[in-house]
Amino acid sequence: MNKKLHTEAVDSLFDAILSLENREECYAFFGDVCTINEILSLSQRYEVAGMLRAKQTYLDISEKTGASTATISRVNRSLNYGNDGYDIVWARLGNKEK
């Protein structure tokens, strides 16, 4: 975990996110906290990660999601050398995702 990221303010934000109980509450909270483009960027990265996990090519991913190759590369780096956050979520979601 990046030590610069670990602050009281970030802890407070994560606690707030963890208090959300359903998708509608997520829409309300994230709609207030983030711009539409920020939410779309996060969802795009999550979609890219799933496609990389499914071994799709950068070209296919870019065509389907509109993500740049730089974004795809950053997500790929997170999958290979990151904090395993995607894997945690996918393990918990199990078959719900696909």
Phi, psi and chi 1 to 4 in degrees:
 res  aa     phi    psi   chi1   chi2   chi3   chi4
   1 MET       -  135.1  172.5   67.1   64.6      -
   2 ASN   -67.2  121.4 -174.1  -30.1      -      -
   3 LYS   -65.3  -28.3  -70.3 -178.6 -177.9  178.7
   4 LYS   -68.8  -27.1  -69.0 -179.5 -177.5  179.1
   5 LEU   -77.6  -29.8 -178.9   64.5      -      -
   6 HIS   -81.5   92.6 -163.5   90.4      -      -
   7 THR  -131.3  167.7   66.5      -      -      -
   8 GLU   -61.8  -38.7  -80.5 -172.7   45.5      -
   9 ALA   -64.1  -42.6      -      -      -      -
  10 VAL   -68.1  -41.1  174.1      -      -      -
  11 ASP   -56.8  -43.7  -75.8  -11.3      -      -
  12 SER   -63.2  -42.3  180.0      -      -      -
  13 LEU   -61.5  -46.9  172.1   65.2      -      -
  14 PHE   -64.0  -37.4  -70.6  164.9      -      -
  15 ASP   -61.8  -41.2  -71.6  -17.9      -      -
  16 ALA   -62.1  -44.3      -      -      -      -
  17 ILE   -63.0  -42.2  -67.4  167.9      -      -
  18 LEU   -65.7  -19.3  -71.5  167.3      -      -
  19 SER   -80.9  -14.0   77.6      -      -      -
  20 LEU   -68.6  138.7  -59.8  171.2      -      -
  21 GLU  -106.9  -16.6  -65.9 -177.5    3.0      -
  22 ASN  -157.5  175.3   56.9   50.3      -      -
  23 ARG   -62.5  -40.5 -170.3  174.0  -69.6  151.5
  24 GLU   -61.8  -40.3  -73.3  -52.7  -47.9      -
  25 GLU   -64.4  -36.6  -71.2 -177.2    2.2      -
  26 CYS   -63.4  -45.5  -71.9      -      -      -
  27 TYR   -58.0  -44.5  -87.1  103.5      -      -
  28 ALA   -64.4  -49.3      -      -      -      -
  29 PHE   -66.0  -53.0 -179.4   75.5      -      -
  30 PHE   -66.0  -31.0  -77.7   94.6      -      -
  31 GLY   -64.4  -30.2      -      -      -      -
  32 ASP   -82.6  -37.0  -73.8  -13.2      -      -
  33 VAL   -85.0  -34.4  172.9      -      -      -
  34 CYS  -115.8  158.0  -59.8      -      -      -
  35 THR   -77.2  163.5   65.9      -      -      -
  36 ILE   -58.1  -43.4  -68.7  170.1      -      -
  37 ASN   -64.1  -35.2  -76.0  -22.5      -      -
  38 GLU   -65.9  -43.1  -71.9  168.5  -24.8      -
  39 ILE   -64.0  -43.6  -63.5  168.5      -      -
  40 LEU   -64.2  -36.7  -67.2  174.5      -      -
  41 SER   -65.0  -43.5  -68.9      -      -      -
  42 LEU   -62.4  -44.4  -70.0  170.4      -      -
  43 SER   -67.2  -34.3   65.8      -      -      -
  44 GLN   -63.9  -44.4 -179.2 -172.3   62.3      -
  45 ARG   -62.4  -40.1  -70.5  177.5 -171.3  174.3
  46 TYR   -64.9  -41.8 -175.6   70.7      -      -
  47 GLU   -63.6  -43.7 -176.9  178.0   18.5      -
  48 VAL   -58.5  -44.6  165.8      -      -      -
  49 ALA   -59.7  -43.0      -      -      -      -
  50 GLY   -63.5  -38.1      -      -      -      -
  51 MET   -70.9  -37.8  -65.2  174.5   78.3      -
  52 LEU   -63.8  -41.5  -74.5  166.7      -      -
  53 ARG   -60.3  -33.8 -177.0  179.8 -170.6 -141.7
  54 ALA   -83.5    8.1      -      -      -      -
  55 LYS    66.6   28.8  -54.7  -66.4 -174.0 -153.4
  56 GLN   -77.7  154.2  -65.6 -170.8   29.6      -
  57 THR   -78.1  158.3   67.2      -      -      -
  58 TYR   -56.4  -41.3  -83.2   35.1      -      -
  59 LEU   -62.0  -48.0  179.9   60.9      -      -
  60 ASP   -61.1  -42.5  -71.3  -19.8      -      -
  61 ILE   -64.7  -45.4  -65.7  168.8      -      -
  62 SER   -61.5  -43.5 -179.4      -      -      -
  63 GLU   -64.2  -40.9  -73.2  176.1   -5.8      -
  64 LYS   -77.1  -39.0 -178.6  169.6 -171.5  -55.8
  65 THR  -101.3  -20.8   66.4      -      -      -
  66 GLY    81.3    4.0      -      -      -      -
  67 ALA   -71.0  143.5      -      -      -      -
  68 SER   -74.1  161.9   68.0      -      -      -
  69 THR   -65.7  -28.4   54.6      -      -      -
  70 ALA   -65.3  -42.6      -      -      -      -
  71 THR   -64.8  -44.4  -64.9      -      -      -
  72 ILE   -60.6  -42.3  -62.5  166.7      -      -
  73 SER   -63.3  -41.9 -179.7      -      -      -
  74 ARG   -63.3  -42.2  -81.3 -167.6  -62.4  -88.8
  75 VAL   -64.9  -41.2  171.9      -      -      -
  76 ASN   -61.7  -40.6 -165.8   43.7      -      -
  77 ARG   -62.5  -40.7 -169.9  170.0   37.8 -107.0
  78 SER   -62.8  -40.2  -68.3      -      -      -
  79 LEU   -64.5  -38.0  -73.4  170.9      -      -
  80 ASN   -87.4  -33.2  -69.1  -43.1      -      -
  81 TYR  -130.7   10.8  -54.1  106.8      -      -
  82 GLY   -87.0 -151.7      -      -      -      -
  83 ASN   -98.6   12.2  -61.6  -58.0      -      -
  84 ASP    65.1   21.6  -61.7  -36.0      -      -
  85 GLY   -62.2  -42.4      -      -      -      -
  86 TYR   -60.5  -44.6  -72.5  110.8      -      -
  87 ASP   -62.1  -38.2  -68.9  -28.7      -      -
  88 ILE   -60.1  -48.6  -68.1  167.1      -      -
  89 VAL   -64.3  -46.5  169.5      -      -      -
  90 TRP   -62.7  -38.5  -70.8  -32.6      -      -
  91 ALA   -63.5  -40.6      -      -      -      -
  92 ARG   -73.5  -33.4  -69.2 -170.2 -178.1  149.8
  93 LEU   -75.9  -27.6  -70.7  175.2      -      -
  94 GLY    54.2 -125.8      -      -      -      -
  95 ASN   -83.0   -0.4  -68.2  -31.7      -      -
  96 LYS   -64.1  -34.3  -69.8 -177.8 -166.5  176.2
  97 GLU   -67.3  -44.0  -91.9  -52.5  -70.7      -
  98 LYS  -122.1      -  -59.9  -70.8  175.9 -159.4
